[in-house]
Amino acid sequence: MAAHGQPLLLSAGHSPRNLNAELDSTTVDLVNTVANLAKDAGEMLKGVPYVKGVAGIILQIIAIRDEINTAKERSHELINKVLRKSSVILEGLLSVARLPNKGMLTRIEGRLKDYRSILVEVFRVLQGNASKDIFQRVVNRKSRLGDLKKYNRLVDDYNSDLLTDLGLQTVISVQPQPSVSSATALPFVFKPVLPPAPQLMIGRDEQRSEVIAALLDKSPARIAILGAGGMGKTTLALSVLHEQTVADRYPSRYFVSCEGTPSILGLIGEIANALRLPLANRDARLLENVLSSFPEKSILCLDNLETVWDNKAVQLELEELLSYLQLPHLGLIITMRGTQRPSQVSWSKPLLAPLQSLTEAQSQHIFEKSCSQPFDDFVGQLLSAVDGIPLAISLICAMLDEGNESSKSLWGRWIEAPSRVLENGRKDRLSNLDTSIRLSVESPRMQAEPRTIDILAMLSILPDGFSDNEKAKEHLETCLPAEYDLLEAILTMRRVSLVHIDETLESHRIRILNPVRAFCKKRLVVPEELKDSITSFYVEMMKQFKDYTAPAGHAIIPDELGNVYAVLMHAWKTGMGGPTIAYASIEFSRWSRYLGNPAEDVICSAIEGVTSSPELLGECHGELGKVQMDQGKLDNAKVSFERAAQLHQQAHDVLGEANDITKIGEVYLRRDRLDDAEATFERAAQLHGEAHDVLGEANDIKNLGRVYLRRDRLDDAEASFERAARLHQQAAVQLHRQAHDVFGEGNDVKNLGKVYLRRDRLDDAEASFERAAQLHRQAHDVLGEVNDIKNLGKVYLRRDRLDDAEASFERAARLHHQAHNVLGEANSNTNLGQVYLQRGRLDDAEVLFQRAVELHQQSSSVFGEANDVHFLGEVYLQRGALDQAEQLLDRAVGLHRQSHSLYGEAEDVHYLGEVHLRRDKLKDAYALFKRAIELHRRAHSVRDEAIVAEKLRKVQLLLGNPDKVEDMVLPGAELCKQDEPSAPGST
């Protein structure tokens, strides 16, 4: 049986895997369990009226299950639902039977009679579906389908009264739902840091003052706003956050909704979204990056935290996260249903008491402010019955404003509704809220169009609501069966306040209030045809917007990713998955990676669900590898790519295998395993050639050029980049994808410019970077153009055009920061620091190099970090702090060796020679300069080799060995006269 609180959405019978005649093991266990319970109850309680009758009918329903031959799927769904419901009721009856005092049984005779009547009607419908009379089956098929739907709902609704009388607290779930692990990370959509202030808040002045006083009196304050659902916890929190005195004390205030975020990693991701954490920082150090990103004097509000807290599997992890959030400069507010506070937080004293019901006067005040209808005795009785729950009062106001019924008729319906909670004095306000929501769901307007209730159930699947865009609604309408009117249903639901339009985002959303959504997931069943419709809608969306670089997709997909996630995971969990769902899962994963929040669970579910197609399974493993690579799990990524390559090879898919091998080469390059990377890219290029994929081959050649550049094989690098550029131009003609290939050609020209810069061909380098900027601008690649601007700055720096260089680097750093490109920002800071270093602004240079070290470490760039450490060594060398300079340059040598940069190591050794020269250790300086010359020669750095050779000549003179001076002057030594700055590597 499902755990308490799991939603009722799909039955096992809806799964294509369960449409065969045989019972799965879970169903067999259920049937056997209920049969035994029915027999035991019939024997132990044979003197109690209706118990034996209920037990007997249950046994008949079990017996007829295998005889069903009409509407088999829906009939089995109803039978399974009856069995699960009955198992709880029978267990409760047997528990009571074992008590010394069985007086409770006399109070439930009426309830048992009602339940027996429902079971009798269910058995009658099932008998008709088991009939062997073909004529009767065909003639009555439509009416029997209607009966099945009717009794499905009756069985669902028959939950609270009998179970409450038996003292049971349970939710019947048709299919067990696995607990959500802490690895789950929902794709994100940026939302406003702080939603608007509430328009109306009544009856919470005392609590509001307490929270404000705590925030202003003690820094940092940590406050838990507790209470039942619909009590106004979120309203109170937002009202406080918008208070001017609070805003003055805490300029930075962040609001994070935990709705639809049942995992710790998902919650951390939502906090990262609120902080606008750069996309490249969402790696294995995500929590550390989040904690370090809160500004001084800030507040974080975690709303609806019970969404995570109620997942028992992650409670300890949540406690740990909250303990980490106890930062000295961060105020913390949480809102949670219930009365239990997480224990690992030092909550501000005195503790804020859980929010209670509004008084009658306060309830009346809300009604008079919100409703156009006059207050009368029936309204007073209604407000008293809902026990002062603000949300319930709002729903009652909306129903009366609709004008379909009077306060008297509404009160009459309330009396007829299941309201035992109110009658027996219990203070379970969530049950009161459910009753008020039930009034809206069962209102005359909703009942007039029963299919509106089905659409409400369907929309409750979507955690991020649905777009209010007319085209989106019309598109979904076309996916629904003809008898459903989506637009009319939305209008009806808005009129009874079951949905509302959220205008806080630029793209308005149709949302269901959280308590209403919870009610729908618990009480309503989504018809099979609507499950198929909403799944088809989002699958088609992912198919239509496969290109995540196109503006059209960015206008739609980010707001819908949460819904796509929910629909796809729902499909895999309920056995609806197949090749179509698998391809949609791949596209979803690609979008999630592009938006900086890669998650494994959807693509892992696809891998588990795809069994028949090696090619498709290979695509799934390849996508999983890309997710793992983005997460910094390079070992796991390599395993996934290798598995993908095996599957593609098994399927004789040469192109797929080639793409997998390319990714393996990128893993090697990230690991600085240059030999393996080179061999792998060569193999990938060969396979792409066999597959006649010009674009793939061009990328492999470009990657080989990157390896050659890292190895200072400048001739090979130049030849590779030139060849890659030609192939990209060829691909543009063959594939008619001009924009994409212009982008690739731009990268090739940029890489050629880097080669020219290393060769001191500054005119060629400048022309290449200007051409690359033109191509990237043509391809609408902003980041590509920014990198070209940064590279032009390097040319200006080499030409002593320091003003131009500084302007280029400052612009590049600013744009990289805005684009959340951590590596680009790091490189730009390094370059700007070089300008300051050359201008003698040592303090400014040191700040930039230190910041660049942090950013390069975040982006796992050992090469970039090595250059930053080298330049910090130069800063200390210019200050005369020789010990610190030597330590930094020694560290830079190790890092440059780790990243296989001969040129960088050569410059480190060169400047270590400078340190020893300043100390008058001429022999040590001589040896280091000689070693630097050897390294520069191997790196083909003629200019820098000449500069070091000139210094070696001077040392030789100081050592008194003029005879050897001529031997040390190299053919290119005249270049040193340009007095240009050198750099340890191309950043």
Secondary structure, DSSP 8 states (H G I E B T S, - for coil): ---TT------GGGSGGG-SSS--HHHHHHHHHHHHHHHHHHHHTTTSTTHHHHHHHHHHHHHHGGG--SSHHHHHHHHHHHHHHHHHHHHHHHHHHTSS--THHHHTHHHHHHHHHHHHHHHHHHHHHT---HHHHHHTHHHHHHHHHHHHHHHHHTTHHHHHHTT------SS------TT---------SS----S---S-HHHHHHHHHHHHHSSS-EEEEEESTTSSHHHHHHHHHT-HHHHHH-SEEEEEE-TT--SHHHHHHHHHHHTT--GGG-STTHHHHHHTT--SSEEEEEETTHHHHT-GGGHHHHHHHHHHT--TTEEEEEEEEBS---TTS---SS----B----HHHHHHHHHHH-SS---HHHHHHHHHTTT-HHHHHHHHHHHHHTSS-HHHHHHHHHHS--HHHHTT---HHHHHHHHHHHHHTSHHHHHSHHHHHHHHHHTT-TT-EE--HHHHHHHHHHS-TT--HHHHHHHHHHTTSEEEE-SSSS-EEEE-HHHHHHHHHH----HHHHHHHHHHHHHHHHHT--TTSHHHHTTHHHHHHHHHHHHHHHHHTT---HHHHHHHHHHHHHHHHTT---SHHHHHHHHH--S-HHHHHHHHHHHHHHHHHTT-HHHHHHHHHHHHHHHHHTT-HHHHHHHHHHHHHHHHHTT-HHHHHHHHHHHHHHHHHTT-HHHHHHHHHHHHHHHHHTT-HHHHHHHHHHHHHHHHHHHHHH--HHHHHHHHHHHHHHHHHHHHHTT-HHHHHHHHHHHHHHHHHTT-HHHHHHHHHHHHHHHHHTT-HHHHHHHHHHHHHHHHHTT-HHHHHHHHHHHHHHHHHTT-HHHHHHHHHHHHHHHHHTT-HHHHHHHHHHHHHHHHHHT-HHHHHHHHHHHHHHHHHTT-HHHHHHHHHHHHHHHHHTT-HHHHHHHHHHHHHHHHHTT-HHHHHHHHHHHHHHHHHTT-GGGHHHH--TTGGGGGG-----SS--
